[in-house]
């Protein structure tokens, strides 16, 4: 069995987790290592948040 380890909780990892959840790869185990805070900034939305175009919670990715 192969083990794919993602370190950090950025947007690319969120997409990877979503895609893996929809279509797991046989023989591959997926782990995510990140801070214990439970949320990370979605970098694609930070410029919009800086100009007050969106609320801060929209810029966060929540984990459990």
C-alpha atoms as one frame of an Amber mdcrd trajectory, in Angstrom:
protein
   0.000   0.000   0.000   1.265   3.481  -0.860   0.914   6.350   1.615   0.408
   9.893   0.317   1.172  12.499   3.019   0.067  16.120   2.541   1.761  18.667
   4.811  -0.140  21.894   5.420  -3.734  22.770   4.618  -3.621  25.026   1.591
  -6.080  25.211  -1.277  -4.340  22.528  -3.393  -4.560  20.090  -0.473  -8.258
  20.892   0.042  -8.898  20.074  -3.616  -6.819  16.884  -3.338  -8.825  15.765
  -0.294 -12.095  16.503  -2.065 -11.093  14.607  -5.202  -9.721  11.672  -3.186
 -12.975  11.541  -1.217 -15.007  11.407  -4.419 -12.787   8.834  -6.120 -10.270
   7.096  -3.825  -7.277   5.454  -5.451  -7.059   1.720  -4.746  -4.036   0.855
  -2.629  -3.369   4.469  -1.584  -3.738   5.796   1.951  -4.015   9.589   2.347
  -2.948  11.586   5.417  -2.976  15.327   6.082  -0.608  16.878   8.621  -1.444
  20.433   9.692  -1.743  22.791  12.627  -4.318  21.974  15.266  -6.162  25.294
  14.841  -8.876  23.709  12.693  -8.838  26.384  10.003  -6.498  27.769   7.364
  -6.646  30.742   5.063  -7.782  30.137   1.498  -5.108  32.165  -0.251  -7.214
  32.762  -3.352  -9.689  34.848  -1.316  -7.248  36.898   0.785  -6.931  39.761
  -1.771 -10.742  40.071  -1.834 -10.854  40.093   1.968  -8.180  42.797   2.067
 -10.349  45.129  -0.012 -13.426  44.243   2.120 -15.220  42.565  -0.775 -15.901
  39.385   1.253 -16.268  38.512   4.930 -13.288  36.868   6.649 -15.002  33.471
   7.209 -15.221  33.048   3.406 -11.414  33.096   3.299 -11.041  30.165   5.722
 -10.894  26.412   5.131 -12.212  24.552   8.157 -10.893  21.139   9.124 -11.986
  18.633  11.750
